[in-house]
Amino acid sequence: MAWLLLILSGLLETVWAIALDASRGFTRLWPSVVFLVALVLSMGGLALALRSIPVGTGYAVWVGIGAIGTAVVGMVWLGEAVSVARICCLLLIVGGVVGLRLLH
């Protein structure tokens, strides 16, 4: 259950990162609200997951999921550059996250 919570919290990290960008420096109300709600839920889920997952592993997996998710959203929906090098780097992050999970 802790791993599922950690994954969901990582996905919420993607939500708050995208909402933070969309808030334009907290000048837009609804993206700012989405940011705050997603941030609280993401951090709360991380805190609960860390009750049974070691902090180094849990935090690295949480950040990895958020970073990969944010980069993919940026490339797929926000028009950010897509390149073989960027995709290879994201695959390296995926490999690290999977490795941390398997070696836990």
N, C-alpha and C positions, 0 to 999 in steps of 0.2 A: 504494500500500500504506500509506503514511503517513497518508493521509486516512481509510482504513478503520480503522486503529489509533486514530486520534484520535476517531472516532465511537464506537467500542467503549469507549474510555476515558471519554468523556463519558457514555455510558449507565451505566458502572460508577460514575460520580459520583452518579448518581441512586440507585443501589443503596446506596452507603455513606451518603448523606444520609438515606434512609428507615430504614436499619438503625440509624443514630445515634439517630434519634428513638425507634425501637422498643427501643433498649437502656436507655432511661430513665436516662440518666446513667451508663452502664456498670454498671448493677445487674443486668442480665439477660445471662446468659452467651452464648447463641447469637446474638442480634442483635449483641452486641459482637464476636464472632468474625467474623460476616459483615461488619460494618463494617471491621474491620482488614484482612481479606483483600481486600475490594473497594477499600479505600483504597490499599493497596499496588499492586494491579493497575492501578488507574486512574492513579495517579501515575507508575508505571513506563511504562505505555503512552503517557502524555502526554510523558514524557521522551524516549522513543524517536521519537515522531512529530515532536518539535521538532528532531530532527536534520536534517529536510529541509523543515520548514514554519517560516516566520518566527514568532518567539515571540509577537508581538502578535496575529497572526491565529490561531495555534494555541490560545493560551490563551483568547482571546475565544470561539472556537468551542467549546472544551471546556466552559467555564463556561456558555455559552448552552445547549448540549445538556443539561447537568446541571440547570440552572435550569428549563428547560422541562419536562424529564422529571419532576423532583421536584414541580413545580406541578401537572402533569397527574395524577400518582399521587395527590397530596393531594386534588385535586378529585374524581377518579373513585372511588378506593377508601377514602380516609380521611375523607370527609365534609366537606372544606373548602369554603368558599363558592365558588359558581360565579356569575359575572356577566359581562355583556357587556363591561364595562370590563376585567376580568381577562383575558378571552380576547383582547381587542384588544391588551392589553399583551404577552401571550405571542406574538401574531402579529407585533408589532413586533420582538421578539427574534428570531423565526424569520427575518424579513426582513433583519435585521442579520447573522445568521449566514450566510444564503445570499449576501448581498451580499459579505461578507468572502471567502467561498469563490470567488465569481465574479471578484472583483477581485484575487485572489491572483496 
